[in-house]
Amino acid sequence: MITKTDTTYSYDTIPNDPIGLQTFTLTNGLRLFLSVNKAEPRIHTNIAVRAGSKHDPAETTGLAHYMEHMLFKGTSRIGTLDWEKEKVLLEKISDLYELHRQTSDMDERRRIYGEIDRLSNEAAKLSAPGEYDKLAATIGAKGTNAYTWVEQTVYVNDIPSNELERWFYLESERFRMMALRLFHTELETVYEEFNISQDQDARKVNNAIRTALFPQHPYGTQTTIGSAEHLRNPSQKNIQGFFSTYYVPNNMGILLSGDFDPDEAVQYAEKYFGSYTPKPLPPFAVAPQPALQEKFHLQVYGQLTPYVDLAWRLEGAHSDDPLMLTLIDGLLHNGQAGLLDLHLNQQQKVLEAESWAWLYEDYSVFGLYGKPREGQMLEEVEQLMLGELDRLRRGEFPDWLLEGVIRDQQLSELQAFESNKGRISAMTQSFILGISWQRFVDRFEWFKNVTRDDIANFVRKRLGDNYVLIHKLQGDDPSVIKVEKPPITPVAIQRDALSDFARDFMQRPSPDLEPEFVDYKQAIQHTRLKNGLQLDYVRNRENELFRFDIILPAGKLHDLELSIAMLYFPYLGSGKYSAQQVQQELFRLGLKLDTQSKNEKTFITLRGLQESFEAGLKLLDHLLTDLQPDERALQNVVNDILQMRESAKRNRQVIVREALADYALYGEHSPFTYRIPREKLLALEAGQLTQKITSIRAQEHWLYYYGPAPISDVAELLEKHHLAPAVRQQPGPRIELVQRPTEENQVFFLDFPIVQTDIMLVSRGTPHFNLEEHVLRGWFNDYFGLGLSSVVFQEIRESKALAYSTYAIYGSPRREDQAHYLQAYVGTQPDKIGDALPALFQIINDMPVDRSQIERSRLSVLKQIASSRSTRKRIYWDYQLFKDRGFERDLDQDIYEKLSASSIDDLLQFQREYVQGSRFNIMVLGSRERVDMEYLRSFGPVRELTMQDVFGY
């Protein structure tokens, strides 16, 4: 650990910077971006490399992304048990991959791959898999991950503030060199990721846009995931070449936001990264792209419902185009008063319309996205959106709208900068795109100098008929390519193995950090208004933003029509304002009004600038007093609901995460399927639903305010503008939906045309909230089912390469009368089910035990709790969750105290009592043509479900 000295570094700073960013450059070119935020004793970290898929060699695309995966495998010190022996095997494997690439004879290729497989298993015996993640967990890191895109690869951690030096030490070793160990099992994982992409409509559409807009640039000629052919023929030599070329200090940035001393951060950077050697970077030539003189039309097929995308190519990050696009995007679509919002969405002329923008270093892209209503042609949606763009072209928008867009951008930034992650995101974008932070901070001054004529001229000159038009059509995609797996032998996982580096790392001391728990009696104030309404209050001491909620203790399970009323509300006006004028007024005031009806509660939420709080209350009072029914708006809402219900049956995520997950717990009668039937939906009356909204204040409810105003001032304003009777109506009874016990294994199969197969195992546990289970579940999940070093990840993905995504969690209910549950998931190819399911059952029932790792998981959870703070913005909602579970205290304190006194045997007992021997509802989503149904029957009786079964309609 470095002892603080009197050394004070000279940082580059910007006047009036909202996050006080300090930048520093080491002598080797490594740049540091430092933003201090004392909200909690944690630090969000990014290590960003200015290299992505646009830098991939044309003959081995997907390389930058694949290399991102390999940076988790370790070095000649991390993850190795005997580097001198291991490196000999790894060099032989590398040479064999080159030979494999150059060989066309299929028999010879199979022989070579067989030798790769054999040597890989020999090398695996000399490795400690998942060691990087174990070391990150040792310091209490959260969110350990990475991502690759066209111009960047970014490595992410969120660490306790007392672990900054050990983090620097770990990362300096990680990026010192790259050992390509466990390469062929990780390649299997990337195959899975590629195959998953074949089922993703949005990714296929975006690839089509890039291909059309950038026919002579890597943005369009190669994808981040890479081509199927290149994935089948990887080159370890090219990967090492890429690493040595781009992973150099003068092409890297370390970005920190959180609770730390900048001088110490610089000292650590110099100590651990200062010896890195800079290298000249190869120039990247930006090829001029052929001009688009007219509309270029393409069709893309997929399972989701149809939509249309329009896209224009513009200049890149170093031009003013992205700044202008920010304003145009806001003028068209800001969720409230944009031209698309007011004239298309609010008037229900389309199901959905949005604008969007991509910002890259060399070029930028602007686009329009639209979903048709039932029976509407895509061509009509296109013309309607172009009509709103024409309004900009003619300058037909009020000056206040441009001012409102700029203010909305400032508000969004203010909210984002409340979190370390939001700050890091902006800092990373600045570094990757090569935009100076001065330019980033000054962009609002640039915005304020833009006039309506500037906008109109830009649209006339730059956003004409020179666009790519994509019709995303519903149907089977004939272009789908599946990368077949080569035969591999699962590698033996040495779960308890540790490198010498790891042992040393774990022994290095770090300062202690004491936890802090919320005293809700002190943090939340309560008062009663004159009419008896309860006001709950939390003071915002960070900025001038507020949030105000009307909360009804009734939701969809009490009144199905209430949920429809909340969807209908935004389309209504009053005798004074049309619905469009309501949205315009809110936007002018810097306010947002949201409505939501969940299963047990309903929320009307007003939020924005404190200076507009009273004006917002007046407007909300006016609406709840004088809301006018609109039969046409209701019928459009109903038609949209019916259309979205059908669309949901084509959405894989909705099917798996919502429909099948609820079916597994409840059967056919679940919260997901509990909805108003079609015939009753069509029979709803506008006046009836409007009255349901205006009578909300006459229903039992309470109020919540989070903001900078004193509670006395808030109460005084609510006495004037929230008029509720002293005697209020109690909510009706809640329908009881029973979570079914899982007494035997059953398989439920739903046929769906996808390349991959989703398998979810769900088992009901204790039928009510049990504090004992709750306090141990986080420890169990950390060791067993979540994270890169967990048992599930190591066995299913690292050892056997059976899935890209896999996890297992022991879950706690949100309410005290609901059940705990065990859920496991694996997304795999149909031909791997025979390996993946038995492997999953095996580790659930016979959990591999690494006592050292179990202890490290316990300490990791303790470190995370000790370094976490419930932000004032989140305090009230944490309290409500604990209250719904039957407690009015911070349950994190229970977890901390229990784990502090726990032994390894406590976790083993938890697994035996609550996990081992569990019976499951096994939910399978896949193509009947590809899945071996007979094999599924070996796990239990198989029932083939229909969409009607799981959706209830």
N, C-alpha and C positions, 0 to 999 in steps of 0.2 A: 504494500500500500504506500502511496506517495504521501509524504507529510507536507501539509500546506506551507508554502514559503511566501515571501513578500513579492515574488514575481508577479507582475501584472502585465498581461499581454495587450497588445494593441489590436483591437478588432475593427473590422469594417462594419459600420452601422448606418442606418438610414433614419433621418429625422421623421417623426410622426409615424413610425412603424408600429402597427397595432400589436405585434407580438415581440417587439424588441429584439429582432434577430441580430445575432452577432456572428460574423463569419471570419474564419481564419484559415490560412493556407500554409501547410507545412512546406519545408524546403524541397521536398520531393514532389510537390504538386497536389498532394491529397488535401481536399477541401473539407472544412468542418462548418456545419450550420447548426447554431446553438440558440435555442429559445427557452428561457427559463420560465417555468410555470409551477408555482408552489401549491397548487390545489390539492395534490396528494403526493406522497413520497414514492412516486414511480417515474420512470423515464420511458417514453416511446422512442424506439430506435429504428432507423433505416440505414442500411449500407447499400448505397445505390451505385450501379455501374452503368455508364453511358454506352451500353451495347445491348442490342436486342436482335430480333429476327431480321431486321433490315441489313444487319451485318453478317448474317449467315452466309457461308460459301454457297454458291448456287448449286453445287453438286451434292451438298449435304444440308439441306434445309431442315429446320427444327432443331438445329444444333444448340443455339443459345438456350432454348427452353429445356432441352435434355440436360445440358450442363448445369442449369439451375438445380435440377433434381440431384445431380451428383455432388453438389457442394454441401449436401447433408451427409455424405458418406465418410468424410474424414480426410486425413492427411497421412503423412508418414509417421505422425505421432498420435493423432486422434484416430481411434478406431482400429488400431493394429496391435496384434499380440507379438509379432515378430516381423518387422518391416523388411529386414534383409532377405528373409525367405519369401515373404509375400510379394515383394516387388519383382522378383524373378518370374513368378507365376503371372503377375499382372502384365509384365512386358510380353510374355509369350501369348497371352490372351489378346493383347493389342495387335500383335503381328498377325494372329489368326483372323481377326476381324478385317484387316486389310486384305488378306488373302481371300476371305469370304466375299468381299466386295468385288474383287477382280475376277471371280470365278463364275462362269455361266452354266457349267454342267450341274444339273440339279442333284445328282447323286453325290458329286464331289462336295457341293455346298452342304448337303446334309451331313456328310462325314466330318467336314470342318466344324460345323456347329456342334456336332457330338463331342468333338475334342474341346471346343470352347466350354461346353457344359461340364465336361469332366474336370478340366483345369479350374473352372470357376468354383466347383465344389471343394477342390483341394485348397484353393485360396481362401474360401469362406471359413475354413477351420482356423485360419490365422487372423481372423478379424473379430472385432467386438461391435456387432451391428447396432445401429441406432444410438451410438455413443454421443454424438453431438447433441441430440435431443435430450439425453440423460443429463448432460452437463448444463444445458440451458435450463432444464427443470431444477437442477441443483441450486441455481441462483434465484429460483422463483419466477422464471420467465413465463409469460403468457403470450398467446397468439403467435407462437413461433411458426414462421411460414416464409414464403417467397413467391414472387410472381415475375413473369416475363412478358414483355410486350414489344412493340416494334423497335423501340429505341432504348429500352431499359430492361435491366434485371435488378430487382430490389429484394433485399433480405431483411425480414421484419422480426422484431422482438419487442416485448413490453416488459421491462425489468424493474425490480425494486431499486430505489435510489441508492441504497447502501451497497449495491453490487456492481457499480459502474466499473471499477477497476477489473474485477474478474471477467466482466463482459468484454472489455477491451482485450484482455489477455486471450480469452477464448476466440474471439473473432479474428485477432491478428494471426493466430495459428491456423484458423480455418481457411483464410484467404492466402496463406503463404504458398501453398501448392495444392494440388488436387489429385487424390488417389482414386482411380476409377475402379473401386472394388464393388462387388455385388452388381456389376454392370448389367448382366443379362436379365436378372430378375427385375431391375428397375426399368429396363427396356420394355419388358412385359407390361409394366405399369403405364408407360407412355403409349404402348399399343392400345391399352384400355381407354386412355384419355382420347386417343384419336377416334376409336370406335364410338365413344360417347358423343363426340362432336358430330358424328354422322346422324345423330338423332336430334340435333339442336337446330331448329329452324332459324333462329336469330343469327347464329354463327354462320350458317350457310348464306343467308342474305347479306350479311356484312362482308363476307368473302367475295361474293358476287359484285358488290359495290366497289370494293377495292380493286378487283381485277379489271373492272371496266374503267375506273377513273385513273388507274396507274398501270397501264400496260407495259411501261418501260422502267418501272421503279419497283424495288423489292416490296414496297407497300402492297403492290398488287400481284407481283410475280411469285411471291412465296408467302406462306402462312407461318404463324408462330409455331403451330403444332408440327409443321413440316408435312411433306408429301408421304404417301404410303410407301412409295418406292424407296425413298431415302431412309425411312424408319426401318425398313427391312434390311438396309445395307449401311449400318452406322460405321463411322470412322473414329476410332479413339484418337488417332493421331491428329485429325482435324479438330477434335474437341480440345485436346491439349494445346494445339496451336492457337485456338480461339482464346483459351484462358491466358496463355502467355502474352498474347497480343493486346487484349482489352482489359484484363484484370490487373491493371497497373495503377499506381497511386495517382498519377496525373489524369486518370480517367474515372476516378472513384470519389464518392462523397460520403461522409459520415454525418448523419443528421440526427440530432437529439432534441427532444422537447420534454420538459418535465422539471423535476426538483433536483438540481445539481449546481455545482460551482463551475462556471465556464473555464476558469484558470486550471482547475484540476482536470477537466475534460481535455484541455489542450496538452497538459503534461502527460496524461495517459496516452493520448494519441501519438505524441512524440516518442514516448517510451516504447510503445508496442507496434506502431506503424511507421515510425521515422526511418527505419532501416530498409523499408521497401524501396526498390530501385525503379525510377521512372524510365519510360521508353517512349520513343516517338510513335505516334498513332498513325496508322495508314489513313491517307485522305479518303473521304467518301465523296464521290462525284455524283451530284444530283442531276440525273438525266432529265432534260426537258420532255414533258409529256405532250403527245399530240393533242391539239385543240379539239374540244367537243363543239361542233358547229350546230348540232341538233340533238334532239332527244334520242337516247340510246336505250332500247327496251329489252329487258331480260325477264325470264320467268324462273322461279325457284319453287320446288315442291317440298312439302313437309306435312306433318300430321296436324299442326295447329291450324286454326281457322285463318282464312285469307286476310291479307293486309297489303298495303301499298307503301313503298318507300321511294322518295325522290332524293337525289344527292347531287350536289355541285362541288367541283374541285376549286380551291382557292389557294392563296399563298400561305406560307408557313409561319412558324412562331415568331420569326424576326421581322415580319411585316406588321402592318396595322390591321390586316384582314381579320385575325382572330378577335381583336378588340371590337371591331365593327360587328362581327358575328355574334358576340356576346349580347350586344344591344338588340340586334335583330331577333335573336332567339327569344329574349325577354319580351320584346314587343309582340311577337307572335304567340308565345306560350309561356305564361308565368303561373298557371294554375288558377288565375282569378280574372284578370282584366286584359289578357292578351287577345289579339284579334282572333286567333283560333279558338281561344277559350270562350269569348263572348258570342261570336257569330256562328261557330260550329258546335262546340261541346255544350255550351249553355243552352243553345236553341235546339239541341238534340238532332242536328242535321246529319251527324255521323255518330258511330258508337264511340270513337275516340280519335282525337287529332293532336299531334304534338310536333314541335320542332326540336332539332338536336344538332350538335356540332362535335366534330372530332378535331383535336389540335395535335399536330405532329410538328417536328422540327422543320421538315422540308415543305410540307403542304398542310392545308387544313381542309376540312370537308363540312359542308352545311347540308342539312337534310330536313325533310318533312315526312312524317309517318302518320298513316291514317288507317283505321279499321272501319269497315262498312257496317251499317245497320242491316238487319235481316232483309234480304232481297235487293240490297243496293249494289250497284256495279262498282268495281274498283275504279273504272274510268271516271265515274261521278265523284268519288272521293278525291281523286287526283285533281279534278277541275275545281272542286270546292276549295281545296287547300291553295291551289294556285290563285284563286280569286282573292284570298286573304293576302297572299304575297303581292298581288296587284295593288291592294290598298296601300301597302308600304311604298310600292313603286310610284304611286300617285301622291304620296304624302298625306293620305287620308287617315290621320290619327291625331289626337289632341296632344299639345305640348306636355300637359301634365303626365301623360302616359310614359313619355320618355324619362321625365324626372322620376316617376314612380319606379321604373325599371332600374334606374341607377340606385335609388334608395333600397330597393328590394335586394339588389346585389350586395350592398353594404350590410344589410341586416343578415343575409345568409352567411356572409363572411364573419360577422360578429358571432353568430351562433356556432359556426364551425370552429372558430378560434377559442371557444370555451374548452375544447378538448385538445389533448396533446396530439391525438391522431389527426385532427383537422389541421393543426398547424404543420405537422410533418407532411401531410399530403400536398399542401401548397408549396412548401420548401422543396420537396422532391420534384414536383413539376417544374419549378424554376430551374433547378440544377440540370435535370435531364434535357430540357428544351434549350438550355443555354440562354435563358432570359435573366437579365440582371434583376436582383431583388428591388432595386430602385425603380425599374420599369414596372414591376409588379405592384409596388405600393402606389406609384404615380398614376396607375391606370384610371382611377376614379376622376382625377383632374382631366385626363384625356377624354373620358366619357362626357364630362360636363361641357366640353367645348363642341360636342357634336350637335348639329342642328337637324331639324326635320328634313331640310333639303339635302343634307349630307347623306342621310339614310336613303332617301328616295333616289338620289343619284347613284349610290352604290348598288342598290337593287337593280336599277335600270341597266347599269353597265355590266354587272357581274353575275346576276342571278336571272338569266334569261332562259331560252330554250335549250341551253347547253347542259342538260342534266341527264343523269342515269335514272331510269325508271325501272323499279323492280316490282313485279307482281308476285307476291308470295301466295301460291295457290295450294289448296288442300289436296293431298294425294300422295301416293307412293313415289319416292324419289328414285328414278332409274340410275342416277349417278352415284349412289351410295357405294362406298368401297369399305370392305372390312379387312383389317390387317389380321391375318391368321397367325396364331401363336406357333413358334417353333417348339419342338419337344424339349422341355427342360426338366432337370431333376431338382426337386426342392432342396435348398441348402439348409444345413443344420444350423439352428440358431443357438449360439452360446450366450444364453441370457445373462449369466452372472459374470461373464468375462469383462475385464477392464484393462485398458492400456495403462502403461506407466504414466503417460500424460494425465489421464483421467484421475488416477490415484493422487497424483500431486495436486491437481486442480481442486479436487474435493477437500484436500487438507488445508488449502489456503484460507486464511481467516478473512472475515468481512465484518464490518461493524454491525452490532445488534440494532434491530429496529422494533420498537414496541408497537403493538396494534392499538388502534383506537376504535371504539364501538359507539354507536349512536345511542344517546339517551333521548328517546323520542318525546319524553315529557318536556325536555328542554328545547329540542330542535323544532317541534311543531307546536304552534299556539292554537288554541281553540277559543272561540267566543260564540255567543248567541246574538242573533239579530232580534229586533223587537217582536217579530212574528214567530220567534222560536227556531228559526233556521240555524243550523250549525255552520259556522265558517271555520275551516281549517286553513292555517296560514304558515308559510315558510318564507323568510326574508331572503331576497336575492341581493347579495352584497357585491356582485361581480360586474353587473352592467345594468342598462336601463330597459331590459326586456321583462315582460310579464307573461304569465299564463293564468287564465281563469277558467274554472270548470264548474258546470252544473252537473252533478252526479246523481243519477237515479239508481236506487237499489233494485232495479228491474231491467231485464234484457230480453233477448230473444226467447229464452226458455220460460219467461213469464208471459210474453205477449209478442206473437210473431208479427203482428201488424206494426209494432213499434220499430222493428228493424227496417221495414219498408218505409215507414215515415221518415226515418233518418236519411235514407237514400233520396227521398223525394224533396226534403227540406231545401237543399241548395238550388233547386230549380224554381223556387217560389219567390214572389215579390209581395208588396203590400199595396195599400191604396195610394201610397206616396211614391214608392219606388218599384220599378220593374225588377225582375230577378237579375238582369244584366246590370242595372244601376246599383243594386246592392253590392255586387262583386266589385264594381268600379269604385264605390265609396270605401269599401274595406281596403282596397289596394291603395287608394289615395291616402288613407290614414296609416298605412303600414301595418295592417291587421290581417289576420286570417281567422275564419270561422269554420270549424270542423265539427262534424257530427258522426257518432259511431255508436252502434248498439251491439254489445258483445253478449255472450250467453247469459250473464247474470247482472250486468250493469250497462247503463246507457250514459254517454258523455256528450255534452255540448261544450266545445272548447273554443275560447277566444284568446288569441295571443298576439303579441307584437310589441310595439313601442309603448312604454309607460305613458308618454305624453298623450297618447290616443286612448288610454284606458277608459276614461269617462265617456268619450265620444262613442267608443265601441259598445259600452254598456247601454247607452241611449239607443243605439241602432238595434241592438239585440232585444231590448225592451219593446221597441216599436214593432219589430218583427213578431215577437211572441204575443203582441196585442192585436196586430192588424194584418196578420198573414192571410193572403188571399188564395183560395183554391184554384187550381189550374188543371182541368180535365185532360187537356192535350199533353201537358208535362207528365202527368201520372201515367197515361197510356204509353208514352215513350219510355218512362222508367220501367214499367212492367215489361214492355217488349224487349228492352235491353237486358233485364234480368233473365228473361227466358232465353235470349240469345246467348248470354254469358253462361247460363247453365249448360247449354249444349256445347259451347266452346270448352268448358271445363273438362268435358269427357275426352277431349283431344290433348289435354295438357298433362304431360307425364308427371310433373311435379305435384300438381293438384291431386292426381290419382293416387300417387304413392304416399305423399306426406300428409294428405288430409283424408281422402276418401277411404283408402285401404287401412290407414293407421287407425281411424275411428272405427271402421268395421271390425278390426282385430280386437278392439277393446269392448265395443258395445254390441256388435252384430248389426242387423239391418236397421234398428232403431237407435240412432246415434245423434249427437249434436250436429254432425255434418248433414245428416239426411233430414233433420227436423226443419222443415220449411213449409211455407204456404204452397199448397198444390196449385197447379196451373189454373184450374177452373176458378178457384177462389181468388187467385191473384188477378185474373181478368175481371172479376166482379167487384174489386175494390172501388170505392167512391172517393173522389178527390176531396169533397167536403168533409167526409168522415176522417180521412187521414190528416187533413189540415187541422181539424179540431183536436186531434190527438196531440199534435205538436203544440198548439196554443194553450193546451191545458196542462202542459208539463209543470208549470209553476204551482199548479194546484195538486200535483202529485207529491208524495213524500220524496224528499231529496235533500242533499246537502251541498255546500259550496266549498271550493278550494281556490286559494290564490297563492301564487308564487311570483314575487316581484319586489321592486325596491321601495314601494310605498309602505308606511307604517300601517299596522293592522287597524288602528283607529280610523285612519283615512279611508281604508278599503271598506270597512264596515259602514262608514257614513255614506259612501257612494252607493253601496248596495242597498241601503235603506231607501235611497231615492230612486234607484233604477232597476231593482229586482223585486218587484211587488208580488209577494206570494201570500196567500191566506194563512191565518194562524192555525186553522184546522185543515189538514191536507189528507188526500186519499191515500190509503195504504196500497202497496202493489198486490196484484193477484197472486195466486199460488204458482210456484215454479213446477213445471213438469219434471217428473223424476225419470231420468234415463239411467239404467242400471249397467254398470260395467261387469261384464261376464267373467266368471272365474275360468281359468284355463286349466282344465283337469286332465287333458290328454293332448298330444300333438295332433294338430289338424292342418292340412294344407289347403289353402284357398288360392285358386289360380284364375287370373284375369287375362284374357287374350288381348294383346295390344301389339301393333306392328312396329317394333323397335329392334335395333341391332343387338343391344345389350339386354340383360335381364336384371330387374330389381328384385331383391329378396329381403323382406323385412320379417324378423321374428319378434313377436310381442307376447309377453307373459304378464298376467295380472298378479301383483303381489299382495301385501297387506291392504285390506280394503278401506283403510282410513289413514290419515296422516299420522306417522309414527316418528317422533323426534329422534329416537335411537337410530333408526334407519337413515334419517335425513342427515344426521351429523357425520355418518361414516360414508355416505354415498360418494361424496367428492373425492375422498381418498381412494375408494375402490375404482371409480371411473378413471382417475389419473393413472393408476397402475394398470388397470385391466383394459379399458376400452377407448380412451381418448388420447390423442397425441401420437407422435412419431415413434416414441419408445414404448408404447403400450403393448400389452400382450397380443391384443387383436391385430394391431397394425403389423407387428413384427412377424407373427405367424402367418397371417393371411396374405400380406403384401410383400414384406421383405423376404421371407423364407420361400414362399410358394408362388409369388407373383400371380395371385388369383383374382385380384381386383385393383382398380384405381382408388375406389372409395370404400372404406369399411370402418365400422365403429361399433361399440356397444356401450350403453349407458344404463345405469340404474336410476330411475327418475322419481322425483317427489311430486305429489299432486299440488295443485294451486289452492285447493280447498281442503279443509279438515275432513270432509265427508267423502273425499275421493280416494282412489287407490294408488299406491305405489305401483310401478311397473318396471319390467326389464325389457329393453328393446335393443336388438342388434340388427345391423344392416350390412349387406354386401351387394355391390353392383358389379356384375361379372358377365362374361360371355356365356351363352347357353351351353357350350361344350365344356365349361369349367364348373358347372353346378355340381357335378359328381365329385369334385375335389373340394369346392368351397364350402358346401353345406356340412359335410362330415367334419371338416376342419373346424368350423365354427362351433358345432355341437361339442366337439372334443374339448376345446379349451374352455367352454362354458362349464362343462361338467367336471373337468379335471384341470383346473387352472394351473398353468405352470407357475412354480413358486421360485422367485429370486428374492430372497430375504433382504439382500442389500438394496435392491431396487424398490422393494416395498417400503423400506425405511426412507429412501430418498424421496419417494412420492409423498410420504407423510410430511417430511420436512418441506417439500416444495409447496404443498397446500398451505402449511403454516406460514411460509414466507409470503405467499400471495395474499393471505388474509392480513398479515401484519403490515403489508405495504399498501393495502387498498383502503380507500376512503369513500364513503358514500357521499357523492357530491350533493350539494344543497338542492340541485335541480332534481335529484333522484330520490332524496330522502323520503318524501311522502309516499311515493309509489312502492318503495321497499317496505315501508310501514304497512301499507294496505295489503301487500302480499302476506306478510307475517300475520297480520290480523285475520285474514281469510283462512289461515292455517290454524288459528286458535290461540295466537300469542300476540302480545303487544310489546315485545322486546326484540332487540337485534339478535337473530338466531345465529349470526356469524360468530358471536361470542360463545355460544354453546358449542359450535363446531371447533373453535380454537381451543377451548378448555378441554374438550373431550380428546382431541387429537394430541394435545400436549401431554396427556397422561396415558395415551394408548401404547400398546405394544403390537408387534407384528402379528401376534396370535389373534388380536382383535379383528384384524382384517380377514384373516383366514377363517375365523368363526363367522364373520359376516357373509363371506362367500358360501360357506357350507349351509348357513341357515336361510339365506334369501336368494341365492343364485343356483347353486348346485341342484341338479335334478328338476329344474323348472320345466314345465310343459308349455308349449308354444302354439299360438296360431301363426302359421308360416304363410305369409302373404307373398305371392309370386306374381310379378307383372312381366309378361314377355310374349313372344310370338309362339303360338301353338305349333307352328311349322318347325320351329327350331328347338323347342324345349322337349325333353324326354319325359313325357307324362308318366310313363310306367315307373321310371326311376323315382319320381316325386312320391309315388305311392309307398315307397319303402320307408317314408318318414311318418306316415299316418294316412288316414282317409283323405282323399282328394275331392274337393268340391269345386267345380268350375263356376265361377261367378259371372254375372252379366253386369253391364254398366247400370242397369236398373237396380240390381241388388245393392251396389255400393254407393250409388248416387241417390237412390230413392225416387227416381223419376225416369 
